[in-house]
Amino acid sequence: MINTVAHPMVKLQSKVSSLVDSSILKPSDSIWKIAFLYGDDWTHWKQELLDFGFTMQDPISDLIAVDAWDED
């Protein structure tokens, strides 16, 4: 049996998607609004998002739309 570990960004994406599904966030909200939910961990997640080419003004729908988190 092979265990696969989900990329950390998949976990973030899933959590954010769940918040959109729950109407806590809107797909049109800017990514920076996630900062309110992550508090002290936001610095880490912000850097991860920037490393993947996101800006804090991008809509959350762009984050949710990512199909694969390749780090090539």
N, C-alpha and C positions, 0 to 999 in steps of 0.2 A: 504494500500500500504506500502510495506517495502522498505526502502532505504538502500542500502548497500554501504559501503564506501570501496573503493579500498585500499589495503595495499600500503603504500608509495613506497615499492620496486616494485610494479606493475607499478606505474607511472614512476619510473626511468627506469625500463626494457622497457617499451613502448617507452619512449623518446630515449633510446639508440638504440632500434630496428629501429626506424624511421631514426636515423642518419646512420645506416648501410644501410637501404633501399635507402637512398639518396646518398650513396657512400661517405659520409663525414668520416665515420669510416669503417674499414674492420672487418669482423668477427674474423680474425686472430690477430687483434691488441690487445695489452695488456690492461687490465682494467684500468691501471693507466692513459691511454690517455684521459679518461673521465674527469680527473682533469682539463684539459685545458678548458673544456666547463662549468665547475661548479664554478670555481674561489673560492670565499670565502665560498661557501657551500660545497666545496669538503671535508673538514675535517669531516663533518657530514656523508656524503655519504660513504666516505672511511671506517669510523668506522662501519656503517651499513653493508657494504660488508664484512668486516673482521668478524663481528659477525655471518654472515651466512656462514663462512668458505671459503670465496674467498681469494686469494692472489692478489696482484696488478699485478703479472705476468701472471695470468690466461687469456686466450683469452676471448674476448667479447662474442664469441659464447657460452661460458659456462653460462654467465649471461642471455643471451637471451633464452637459452634452459630450464630454470627453469619453471616448470609447476605450482607450488604452493609455496607460501611463508609462511610456517607454522613456528610458533615461539614456538614450544613445547620444 
